[in-house]
């Protein structure tokens, strides 16, 4: 049975940061799990609506793992042109409730429920999910684009990246 989700067209510039000098579409040999997917099922390529959201999600993940920000430097902030005519829109509390999810909070404890929904959407043919940022609730949005190969359909890196040798100041509204 298909999930009750709205489709949304996403076009515009999105961001993500990566280790300095890395391939902006890098596909790891051992991909990691994310809020919307488990790598054993499908890989996820995550983007943020703006730099503050990308850095907030980074600080949230580091805090949860107990990793000092300087251990992950230097990094590059890349911009991407995204053109997707149909993604699943789960960016609001009402949309999440329709698929049995609570609003996102900055913890991995709720990931299994989100992963089950994301993976069901992938199996139903959705290219990805637009969601609210757990690290910047009410302010930020994130994309999880499902990926099964080296390319990320609908995503084009837009060089040059912005280099960062030091971590930026934590963004306003950050929840860890």
N, C-alpha and C positions, 0 to 999 in steps of 0.2 A: 504494500500500500504506500503510495507516494505521500510525502510529508506536505502539510499545509503551509507553504511558504510563498512569499511574493517574489517576483523577479524584478531585478533592477538593472538598468544599463549603467555601466561605470566607464567613464571616459575622462582622461585628464592625467595630471602628474601626481605620482605617488612616490614615496621614498622608502629606503631601507639602508642600514649601514652594514658594512662587512669588514673583515680584517683588511688593513691597508695592502694594496697591491693585488687583491684577489679578483677573480673573474666575477663580474656583477650578476651573472646567471649561474654561478657555481652550483654544481650538483654533487654533494658529498657522496663518497662511496658508502657510507653508513649514515643515511639521513636520520634526523631526529624527529621525535614526536612533537606535536604542537597542540594548541587548544582544540583545533578542529579536525585533527587527523592523527593516526598512528602510522609511523613509517612502515610498519609491517603490512599495511593495507594500501596506502597511497602517500606519496610525498606531498608536503605543503610548501608553497613559496609565499612567504608573508611580507606584506607591504603595509606602510602606515600612511595616513592622509597628510601628515606634515612632520617636519623634523622633531618637534616637541613630543609627538606621539611615539615616534620611533625610539627616541632616547628614553622616554618614560618606560616603554616596554622593556628596553634593555636594562635599565636600573632595577625594574621589578624582578626580572629573571635573575640578575646577579645577586640581589638581596636574598631571594629565595634559596639560591645555591650557596650563599656565603662566599662569593667571589669578589675580591676588591676590584673596582673599576680599572685601575691602572694595569692590572694583569691582562686586560683585554685590549690594551692600546698598542699601537695606533690603529685607527679605524678610518674608513672612508664612508661618507654619506653620499649615496647614489640617488639620482632621480630617474624615474622610469615613466615612460608614456604607456598608459594602460588604456586599452580599447576592448571592452567586453560588452556585448549586447545583452547578455543574460546571466546574471549571477543571483544566487539566493540571498535575499535581503533579510538578515536576522540582526539588524542593528538596533532595534528597539525592544523594550520590555514586552509589549503586546505581541510582537512577532516571535520572540523567544518563547513566550507562554504557549503559543499555538503549537509548538513542537515539544512542549514539556520541559523547557529549560528556564532556570532562574537567571536574572541579570548576572552578567559576568563580574566576578570579583578576582582580585589579584592573588590567586592560589591555584596550584595544580590539582587540588583535591576535587574540583568540579570538572576537570578535564575529561574523565571517562564518559560522562553524560554528553558533553559537547562533542567529543570524538565520535560517539555513536551516531549523533545527528549528522555531523559532517560526512562521515563515511557512507551513511545512507543516501545523502544527497549526491555524493560522488557516484555511487552505484546507480542512481536514478539519472545520471547524465549531466548533472550540474557541473560547471567549470570551476566553481568556487563559491565562497561565502563572503559577504560584507557584514562585519560585526562591529560592535562597540569595543573600544579599548578598555581592558580591565584595569590598566594602569592609569588611564585618564578618563574616568567615567564622566559622561555628559559632555566631554570635550573632544575626544579622539575617536577615530574609526580605523579599522584595520581590514585588510583583505587577506584571505587565505585562498590562494589559487592552487587547485589540485594539479599535480605534475607527475607524468609517467615517463618522461624522457628528458634529454638535456635541455631542450627549449621550454620556455614557458609561453604557451600560446596567448597572444594578445598583450604581451609585455615586451617593451623595447627599452634597453638602457639608454640614458641620455647623458653622455659624458660632457665635461669632465666631472669626476667626483670632487667632493669637498673634503679635504684631509683634516684629520683631528689627531694630534699627538697627545693631547690631554682630554680627559672626559669633560664634556660641557657641564655647566651648572644643571643640577636636576630641574626639570621643568615644573612650572607651577601646576598645582592640581595633581601631582604624582601620588599614586596610592601603591604601596608595596605590600 
